[in-house]
Amino acid sequence: MNKKALKRIIALVFIIFFIIIVILNVITPSKDFSEQENRMLEQRPKFSVKSLLKGDFTKKYEKYISDQFAFRDFWVELKSNCDKLMGKKESNDVYLGKDDYLLEKFKNPQDKDIEDRVKALNKLDNESKELKKYVIIAPTSVEINSDKLPRYVVEPSQKDVISEFEDGLNKDIEFVDIYNKLKSKNDEYIYYKTDHHWTTDGAYYAYEELSKYMGFTATPKSKFEKMKVTDEFLGSLYSKGNFRNVEADDINLYKYKNRQDENIKVEYTLEDKKSESLYEMKNLEKKDKYTVFQDGNHPLVKITTESDEDRKLIILKDSYANSFVPFLIEHFSEIYMVDLRYYKEDLSKLIEENEIGEMLMLYNANTYFQDMSVKNIKY
């Protein structure tokens, strides 16, 4: 066979392949949600002359084609495998580290970003002196597990950023230093390998440190039953980084040996929803299995316990708090979890009407220095 004939055959095969792909894209129904990527997919945009002339229609249609491409999950996995074979170690701000750890880049804040958050929290403190305040800014896995980073990668220091933030706070705000504790435990499974959260073990060590500042005795591990509820968790960084063929994570729950979930009342106040458990076990069947903890993020969650302690706590939080809160039920009679990203009600009214005496702000460093809601906090 001569070269000319071979070129014709290759061209014909390519044309046939292209036609098949086009037909498949036409006949394949659009999906609303990608389980693999854990996100909503772009839908077919509505056409209008105005959107076409502005360029909006073209941009949205390109995103739609990309999201709804036939056998998208297959192509994503194929690309991931090729990248891995070629030694690629970074994708979409996620590093593929040693031992298949996926590590999310830390977005180093500007000095003004830190200053704005210091001012906002100090202002809140000045307006609510009767409220005792504690702050935990949790370093993320890329900082604590820096030994897992690919060679030649240098990440900005979260420790320096957190220290600069701490130095600016009013003196009566208790800053809870958990950095050294977590760093000393980095040989343990304290962060998920495929997700940006700390594990229940990591949350427990932070709880131990908090107890020293809040004046209660941390419940020892011996009083908990550690239950593995899944070994198939592929988390947010698996979805974001598109690195495939990595080991799935375990999710463990620490359940009090002498306490039944039925003794706890959980109210999703703004959603008219109630539960008798801190855990939504049915969510273990979903892609985002971390939502087993309080069914994920909600504007306001009120937890009523049977604790003998006459203490009420409000937690301003991101999702790091979800696996942390179960450790607190022995120490507070009522716990209010407020996610400022979704809570738009009067914070001072909530605190005053429920006679809440203590506040904990708990965020991971990446979220805290990027999220606008903490900068705009109002009392």
C-alpha positions in Angstrom: 0.0 0.0 0.0 1.5 3.4 -1.0 1.6 6.4 1.2 -1.2 8.2 -0.7 -3.7 5.4 -0.1 -2.7 5.1 3.5 -3.4 8.8 4.0 -6.8 8.4 2.4 -7.7 5.5 4.7 -6.6 7.5 7.8 -8.6 10.5 6.7 -11.6 8.3 6.1 -11.3 6.7 9.5 -11.1 10.2 11.1 -14.1 11.4 9.2 -16.2 8.4 10.2 -15.0 8.8 13.8 -15.9 12.5 13.8 -19.4 11.7 12.3 -20.1 9.1 15.0 -19.1 11.5 17.8 -21.3 14.2 16.4 -24.3 11.8 16.1 -23.7 10.5 19.7 -23.6 14.1 21.0 -26.9 14.8 19.3 -28.7 11.7 20.5 -27.2 11.5 24.0 -29.5 13.2 26.6 -28.0 16.1 28.5 -27.0 15.5 32.2 -27.8 17.9 35.0 -25.0 16.7 37.3 -21.7 15.0 37.1 -21.2 12.4 39.9 -17.5 12.1 39.0 -16.8 15.8 39.1 -19.4 16.6 41.8 -20.8 19.7 40.1 -23.7 20.9 38.1 -23.2 20.7 34.3 -23.8 23.5 31.8 -27.1 23.3 30.0 -28.0 24.2 26.5 -28.2 28.1 26.4 -31.2 29.9 25.0 -30.5 31.6 21.7 -31.1 35.3 21.1 -29.7 37.7 18.6 -28.6 40.0 21.5 -26.7 37.2 23.4 -25.1 36.2 20.1 -23.9 39.7 19.3 -22.6 40.2 22.9 -20.7 36.9 22.6 -22.4 35.4 25.6 -24.2 32.7 23.6 -21.0 31.4 22.0 -19.2 31.2 25.3 -22.0 29.4 27.0 -22.5 27.0 24.1 -18.8 26.1 24.2 -19.1 25.3 27.9 -22.3 23.3 27.2 -20.5 21.2 24.5 -17.6 20.6 26.8 -19.8 19.5 29.7 -22.2 17.4 27.7 -19.7 15.8 25.4 -20.6 12.1 24.8 -18.8 9.7 27.2 -17.2 12.7 29.0 -16.2 10.6 32.1 -14.3 8.2 29.8 -12.4 11.0 28.1 -11.6 12.7 31.4 -10.2 9.4 32.8 -8.3 8.7 29.6 -6.7 12.2 29.8 -5.9 11.7 33.5 -4.1 8.4 32.8 -2.1 10.0 30.0 -1.1 12.9 32.2 0.0 10.5 34.9 2.1 8.4 32.5 3.7 11.6 31.3 4.6 12.6 34.9 2.2 15.5 35.1 1.8 16.5 38.8 -0.6 19.5 38.7 -4.1 20.0 37.4 -6.6 22.8 38.1 -4.8 23.9 41.3 -4.4 20.4 42.6 -1.1 18.6 43.0 -0.7 14.8 42.7 1.6 14.2 45.6 3.5 11.3 47.0 1.5 8.2 48.1 -1.3 9.5 45.8 -2.2 12.4 48.1 -4.1 15.1 46.2 -3.1 18.5 47.6 -5.0 21.8 46.9 -2.9 24.9 46.3 -3.1 27.6 49.0 -4.2 30.9 47.5 -1.9 33.3 49.3 -3.9 36.3 50.4 -2.7 39.9 50.0 -1.9 41.9 53.1 -5.2 43.8 52.6 -7.2 40.6 52.6 -5.8 39.7 56.0 -6.2 43.2 57.3 -9.9 43.3 56.1 -10.7 40.1 58.0 -8.9 41.3 61.2 -10.9 44.6 61.1 -14.2 42.7 60.6 -13.6 40.4 63.5 -12.3 43.1 65.8 -15.4 45.2 64.9 -17.6 42.3 65.8 -15.8 41.9 69.1 -16.1 45.6 69.9 -19.8 45.5 69.4 -20.3 42.3 71.5 -18.0 42.4 74.5 -20.3 40.2 76.5 -19.7 37.3 74.0 -16.6 35.3 74.7 -14.8 34.6 71.4 -12.5 31.9 70.1 -11.0 31.5 66.7 -9.6 28.4 64.9 -8.0 28.8 61.4 -7.1 25.3 60.3 -4.1 24.8 58.0 -4.9 22.7 55.0 -3.3 19.4 54.0 -0.9 21.1 51.5 0.7 22.8 54.6 0.7 20.0 57.1 1.6 17.3 54.5 4.1 19.4 52.7 6.4 16.4 52.6 3.9 14.9 50.1 4.3 17.7 47.6 5.9 16.9 44.2 9.6 17.8 43.9 10.5 21.5 43.3 7.0 22.7 44.4 7.2 25.5 47.0 3.9 26.6 48.6 3.4 29.9 50.5 3.5 29.5 54.2 0.1 29.2 55.8 1.7 29.4 59.2 3.0 32.9 58.4 -0.4 34.1 57.1 -2.2 32.7 60.1 0.3 34.3 62.5 -0.1 37.7 60.8 -3.9 37.4 61.2 -3.6 36.4 64.9 -1.2 39.3 65.7 -3.9 41.8 64.6 -6.8 40.5 66.7 -8.1 42.2 69.8 -6.4 40.8 72.9 -9.7 39.4 74.4 -10.3 37.2 71.3 -8.8 33.8 72.1 -6.9 32.5 69.1 -6.6 28.7 69.3 -3.3 27.5 68.0 -3.8 24.0 66.4 -0.9 24.3 63.9 1.8 22.6 66.0 -0.5 19.8 67.2 -1.5 18.9 63.6 2.0 19.2 62.3 3.2 16.8 65.0 0.6 14.3 63.8 1.2 14.5 60.1 2.3 10.8 60.0 -1.3 9.9 60.9 -4.4 9.9 58.7 -5.5 13.4 59.7 -6.4 14.7 56.2 -8.2 12.9 53.4 -6.1 12.0 50.4 -8.8 12.9 47.8 -10.7 15.6 49.6 -9.8 19.1 51.1 -11.2 18.4 54.6 -9.5 17.0 57.6 -10.5 13.5 58.7 -12.3 12.9 62.0 -8.9 12.2 63.5 -7.7 15.6 62.5 -10.8 17.2 63.9 -10.3 15.3 67.2 -6.8 16.8 67.7 -8.2 20.3 67.0 -10.9 19.6 69.6 -8.3 18.6 72.2 -6.5 21.9 71.7 -9.8 23.9 71.9 -10.5 22.3 75.3 -7.4 23.9 76.8 -8.7 27.3 75.9 -12.4 26.8 76.6 -11.8 25.3 80.0 -13.4 21.8 79.6 -11.9 18.4 79.7 -11.7 16.8 76.3 -13.4 13.4 76.1 -10.6 10.7 75.7 -10.6 8.5 72.6 -11.2 5.5 74.8 -14.8 6.7 75.3 -15.5 6.7 71.6 -16.3 3.9 69.3 -14.5 4.6 66.0 -16.7 3.3 63.2 -15.6 3.0 59.6 -18.7 3.8 57.6 -17.2 3.7 54.1 -13.9 3.1 52.3 -15.1 4.4 49.0 -14.9 8.2 49.4 -13.5 10.1 46.4 -13.7 13.7 47.5 -13.6 17.3 46.2 -9.9 17.2 45.0 -10.6 14.0 43.1 -13.4 15.8 41.3 -11.5 19.1 40.9 -8.1 17.8 39.8 -9.3 15.0 37.6 -6.6 12.7 38.7 -8.0 9.2 38.5 -6.8 5.7 39.7 -6.0 6.9 43.2 -6.9 5.1 46.4 -10.3 6.0 47.9 -10.6 7.4 51.4 -12.1 6.0 54.5 -14.6 8.0 56.6 -14.7 7.2 60.3 -17.2 8.4 62.8 -16.5 8.8 66.5 -19.6 7.8 68.3 -19.9 8.2 72.1 -20.1 4.7 73.6 -22.7 5.7 76.2 -24.8 8.1 74.2 -27.5 7.5 71.7 -28.1 9.8 68.7 -31.8 9.9 69.7 -30.8 12.0 72.7 -29.8 14.8 70.3 -32.2 17.2 68.6 -30.9 18.7 65.3 -33.0 21.5 63.7 -32.2 22.9 60.3 -34.0 26.1 61.4 -34.5 28.0 58.2 -35.5 24.9 56.2 -38.1 23.5 58.5 -36.2 20.2 58.8 -35.4 18.2 61.9 -33.3 15.1 62.7 -32.4 13.1 65.8 -28.9 12.4 64.5 -25.7 14.4 63.7 -25.2 12.0 60.8 -27.1 11.6 57.5 -26.1 8.0 56.8 -28.1 7.8 53.5 -25.6 10.4 52.1 -22.9 7.6 52.1 -24.6 6.5 49.0 -23.8 9.8 47.3 -20.7 11.0 45.6 -20.0 13.6 48.3 -20.0 11.3 51.2 -18.6 14.0 53.5 -22.1 15.3 53.8 -22.7 12.4 56.2 -21.8 15.1 58.7 -24.9 17.2 59.3 -26.1 16.7 55.8 -23.5 19.2 54.5 -23.7 23.0 54.8 -26.8 24.9 55.9 -27.5 28.5 56.8 -28.4 27.7 60.4 -28.3 24.4 62.4 -29.4 24.3 66.0 -28.2 21.3 68.1 -29.9 20.6 71.4 -28.0 18.1 73.6 -28.5 16.5 77.0 -25.3 18.0 78.4 -25.4 19.0 82.1 -23.3 22.0 81.2 -25.3 25.2 81.0 -23.3 26.6 78.1 -24.5 27.8 74.7 -22.2 28.1 71.7 -22.5 29.7 68.3 -20.1 28.5 65.6 -19.4 30.7 62.6 -18.0 28.1 60.2 -17.2 26.4 56.9 -17.5 22.7 56.3 -14.4 21.9 58.5 -16.7 22.4 61.5 -19.1 19.6 60.3 -16.9 16.7 61.4 -15.7 18.7 64.5 -19.0 19.6 66.1 -19.9 16.0 67.3 -17.1 16.2 69.8 -18.7 19.2 71.5 -22.1 17.8 72.5 -20.8 16.7 76.0 -19.8 20.3 76.8 -22.7 22.5 75.6 -26.4 22.3 76.0 -27.1 24.2 72.8 -24.9 24.6 69.7 -25.8 27.0 66.8 -23.9 26.4 63.6 -24.0 29.4 61.3 -22.6 29.4 57.7 -22.2 33.1 56.8 -22.1 32.2 53.1 -25.9 31.4 53.3 -27.1 33.0 56.5 -28.6 36.5 55.8 -30.5 37.0 59.1 -29.6 39.3 62.0 -26.7 37.6 63.9 -27.0 39.8 67.0 -30.7 39.0 67.3 -29.9 35.2 67.1 -27.3 35.6 69.9 -29.4 37.8 72.1 -32.7 35.9 71.8 -31.1 32.6 72.6 -28.8 33.9 75.3 -25.6 32.6 73.7 -22.5 33.3 75.7 -19.7 31.9 73.6 -18.7 32.1 69.9 -16.2 29.9 68.0 -15.1 30.9 64.5 -13.8 27.8 62.7 -12.6 27.9 59.1 -9.9 26.3 57.0 -7.2 28.8 55.9 -8.0 28.6 52.2 -11.7 29.4 52.7 -11.3 32.0 55.4 -8.9 34.2 53.4 -10.9 33.9 50.2 -14.5 34.0 51.3 -16.1 37.4 51.2 -18.8 36.7 53.8 -16.3 36.7 56.7 -15.1 40.1 55.6 -18.6 41.5 55.6 -19.7 40.0 58.9 -22.2 42.2 60.7 -23.4 42.1 64.3 
